[in-house]
């Protein structure tokens, strides 16, 4: 479903500010895998997401989705294969458009439709149906401007928009980090339900180690642009935050940086 073959990315090459963003990353996700990614700030997590989605091009290596080499495919063309939810609730929606217009835009991502053609009577009935699954009452506010929604409501809508066309790959880039605890819990639960319902192949970046342990069937740890630890499904069942921190120290010979990665 997803194959990253020796992905290498350097920023500011040949200058005093040169930095290795990704260091020959090798990663394979099978259909239905839900992989959580942890690591301190600057580990390369968001760079990895950007390379997969097409925001960045790797200097070396291949990105393969559904057995198709998309390494040189621009971001807008990859959109039909990839759903992505960002940390900022403002990033995944168009605030000046209505809820139904946003949904129509997302629904048309892998179809030859315009927004106006998308908001039909049948589509509106379908949008109400899928919105009901969020249990937020948004199905009764289809003509409301998205900019008027709360952060949690917008993030729930972003998650729905990214997934209801059942993309080949779902990318979740710290999508609960900007929310208060109650809304973060809501979005976490919705994420689990939607991924399981559609059997979506998913990569989720998080600074929250407990969330990384609670969700998904696999876990990887990144540091300095490298994947330094991969944990399979059976091993993950027995992991704890303490074991993860100890494993980092064993591999790197030092403690994990004292940043948000230590949040539980």
N, C-alpha and C positions, 0 to 999 in steps of 0.2 A: 504493500500500500504506500509506504514512504521509505525511500532508501537515500540516505545521505552518504555519498561515497568520497571520502578523503577531502572534506570541505575545509578550505584554508582561506582566511581573510585577514589582510593586514591593512591597518589605517595609517595614513601619513608615512607611507614607505619612503625610506631614504632620508628622513628628516629627524631632528632630535626628538620629535614627538611620536616617533614610530611606535605602534602598539599592535601586538598580535591579538586580533579579535576572536578568531577561531583557528585552532591548531590541528589541522588534519582530522576533522570530526568524522567518525564512522558510526552510523546509527541506522538500524532497520526497525520499522514498526510493521507488525502484521495487522491485517484487518481486525478492527475492534480493540486494538491495544489502547489503553489510556495511561499515558506516561506522564508522571509529574517530574518537574525539573527544579532542583534547588541549587543554591550557590550564593556566595556573597556578592556584593555590588561589584560590577566589572568583570564577573566571571565569564560573560559571553552569552548569557541566556537570551536577552533581547536581540542580540546580533544573530543568533541562531534562528529566531523567529523571523527576522527580517530577510534572511537569506532564503528561507523556505517560502515565504510569501512573495518574494520578488522585489522587495523594497531595496535590497542590496544584492549585488552580483558577487559570487565568490571569485577569488583570484585563481583558485585551483579547485577541482572536484566537480561532482555531479549531484544535482537534485532530481530524483526520480519519483514521480507520483503516478500511481496506477500503471506502472510499467512504461510510463512516458517520460522521456528526458525533458524537463522543463527548465534546465539551468539557464538558458538564454531567453526564455519566454518572459515578456514583460509582466509586471504586476497585474495590470488590468485583464490580461488574458488568463492568468492563473486564478482569477477571482471565481471562475465557474467551478474550480476544483477545491477551493479553500474558503473556509469560514473563519473569521478572526474577531475576537473580542478583546478590546484594549483595557488598560487600567483606568483611563479617564472615561467616565460615563458619557462625556460630551463627544468623544471621538467616533463612536460607532453609529451615530444617528445624525440626521439632518434636522436641527432644531426648528427651522422655519417652516418645515413641512409637517403635515398631520401624521398621526399614527398610521392611518391606512395608506398614506402616500409612501411613508418609509417602508412599510411592509411590502407594498407593490414593487418598490425599487429593489428590495432584497429578493423578492420572488422572481423578478425578471433577470436576476444576475446570470443565470445560465439559459435564458430564453431570449428570443428576438422579439421583445415587447417594449413599448414605451410606458412611462409611468401612467399616462392618461388611459391607455388601453388596459393597463393592469387593474385599475380600480373599477371593476364591473360589479354588478349585483352578485354574481356567483362568487367572485373573489372576496367581496366584502363579507359574505356569509362564511367563507372559509377562514378569513382573518379573525372573525369573531370567535370561531370555534377554537383556533389555536391559541388565541389570547386567553381564553377561559382556563387553559391549562396552567397559567401563571398565578391564578387566584388573587389577582390584584385589582379586578374590576375594570381593566383597560378595555375589555370587549365592549363596554358601554361608552367609551370615549374615543371612538375611531376618528372623529373629526377634530379632536383636540391637538393643538400644536405640541410637538414633542419637547420643545423648549420649556414648556410649563410643567413637565413631569419632574418628580424628585430624582435624585441620583440613583437610588435603588430601582425605581421604576424604569428609568432609561437603560440601566444595565440589564435588567430583565428583558426589556425589549431588544436590546442589542444581542443578547444571547439567543433569543428566539429568531431574530433576523439572520443570524449567522448559521443557524442549524436547520431551519425548517425546509430547506432545499436539500438536506442530507448531503453535505459536501464530502469529498473524499478525505479531507483532512480538516480537523478543527483545531485552531490555535487559540489558546487562552493565555493572555499575557498579563499576569497579575490582576485578573479581572475583578477581584474582590478587595484589593488593597486600599482603594480610595473610599470604601463604604464604612459606615458605622457597624459595630458588631452584629446588631440584629439584621440589618440589610445584607451584610456579608454572609451570614448564616443562610438567609433566604436564597441568595444567588448560588451558594455552594450546594444547597439541596436541589435547586432547579438544575444545576449543572449535572449532578449525578443522575437525576431522573431523565433528562433529555439525552445524555450520552448513552445510557442504558437502553432507552426506548428505541433510538435509531441505530444503536450499535456503531457509534461513530468512532473512528480512529482519531485519537486526541492527544495533543501535547499541551501541557499546562505548566506555565512558569509560576512559581510562588515563592515568596520569602517566608511563608508560614510553614514551618516544618511539620507541625501537627496536621495541617491540611494536606500536605504532601503525602503523609502516611495514611490518612483516612481515605483519600480518593485514589482511584486508579488501580491498575494491576502491576505496574512497573514503576521504578523510580530511578532517575539518574542524578548524579551530583556533578556540577561543573566548577572548575577553578582555572583562572588564567587561560581561558579559551579552550580548555580541554575537558573531555568527559573523563573524570577520574574514578568514577564508581557507577556501576550498573547493577541494579537489584531486580531480580526476577520476582514473579508473583508469589511463589512459595516462601522465599526468604523475606519478602516485604511484610508478610503477615506477622512476622515475629520481631519486626524492627521497632525501635523506640528512638526518641530524640537523642537520648544519651548514647545509644549505640552508634547513631549517625555521626555525632560529634567525635566520638572516639575513633571511628573509622577514618574521618577526615584527618585527625591528628596522626594516625598510623601511616596514612598514605603520604601526607605532606610534611610530617615532622613538626607541625606547629598547630596551634589551635585555630579554629575558624574565626575570622574577623568578627568582632563584637558589633554586629549591625542587625538589621531587621531579620536576618536569617535565623536569629535565635528566638523569634517570637513563637509562642505556642498558641 
